[in-house]
Amino acid sequence: PAQVKGVCMYGKLNYYIGARAAAEGRRSLYPDIDFCRNPSQICSGPYAFTLMWITGMFVWIEQVQEDSTYSELLDNFVSNSLPVDDRRLVDHVSEVLDGGRNKDERYENFLSSLDALGVNVLLSQDEK
């Protein structure tokens, strides 16, 4: 799963949804959680299940969607010019999220997700 890593990411969480937002008078989903001082609240606090999902989405938005190579590969995939068996899109996301670990598992999950959604995909000439 996507993980929050580094001081900057915890600081951003705190700024947007944690104790810092509340201290500065902004709406805060978790005004009693200081993600900088107690980052373990994401996995072991009373809101752990919800926070794991929220932080996963936060990491996706901050790291993957902001990546220009991801945007280009996604555009190519959506326009059918990047066949689904061309692994560059999924492999790049793996690189951004965790340095490329679990590429094969992530690719298999991607294919399973497309199948479950009933998405018809373009195959390369070798697969036709």
N, C-alpha and C positions, 0 to 999 in steps of 0.2 A: 504493500500500500504506500501511497504518497506520504511522506513524512515532513514535518516542519524541522528544518535544520538551520542552525546558525542564529546568532544574536539578532541579526536584522529581521529575520522572519518572526521570531517571538515578539520583537518590539512592534512590528506591524500588527500582529494579532492583538497585542495589548492596546495599541493605539485605536484600532477599529472596533474591537468587541470586548475588550477587557477593562481592567481597573483604570487604566490611563484615560480611556474615553469617558468613564464616569467621573473621574477626578477633574477633567477639563469641561464638564458640563454637557458632554455629548451623550446621545443615546448609546447604551451599552447592553449587549445581550448577557454579559457575564461581569457585572460591576464589581463583584467580590473576588474575581480571579485576576491575579497579577501574573501574566504568562512569563514575564521576565524573571521574576523571583521564584516562581513555582511552576515550571513548564510541565512537570509530571502530572498536573491536573488534567492534561489532555487525555492521558491514558488511564489514570487511576482515581480521578476525582468523582464527585457525584454526577457530573455531566459527561463522563467519559465517552459513552456511546455517541452522543450527539456531537461532542467536540471532535471525535475522530473523523466524522463525516464532514463537519465544517472545515476543519484544518486540511483535509484531503482536497476539498474544493478550492480552498484558499491557495494551496500549493499549485494546483492545476492552473488557476487563473494567473498567479504570479510568475510561475516558471515556464509552463508549457504554452499557454495562449499568447504570452508576450514574446515568444521565440519566433523570429522571422522565418527560419527554416521550416518549423512546424507549420506555419501559416501557408507557406508555399506548397509543401507536400500535401497538406489537407486540401487546398484548392485543386491540386492536380488529381487527387483521389476523387473528390466530389464531381469533378468535370469528366470523370472516366478516362483521363489520360495517364493515370497511374494504376495499373492493374493491382488487384488485391494481393496477388502472390508476389508483388514487388514489396518487400518488407521494409523499405526505407522509412515509411511513415511511422510504423510501430517501433522499429528499431531506434529511430530518432527520439521518440517520446521516452523510450527506456533509457537512453543516454541522458536526457534532460533530468528525469526523475531520480535515477539511482546509478548513474554511471554505466548503464548497459547490462546490469545484472538482470536475470530472469527474462531475457529477450524472447526465448522460445515459448515460455509459458504465457507471456503477455501476448504474443502473436496468436497462439492457439485460443486464448480468451477473446481476442479481437474477432477471429473468425467465428467462434461460437456465438458471440454477441450479434454479429451481422446475420447469421443464420436464424437466431431466435427472433430477430426483428423482421425477418423475411426480406432482407435487403438483397436485391440481385446485384451481383458484382461482375466487373469485367475481369476476365482471366487473360493472361498473356498468351501469345500465339502457341507456346509450348503446351499450355493446359487445355486448349480448345479441342 
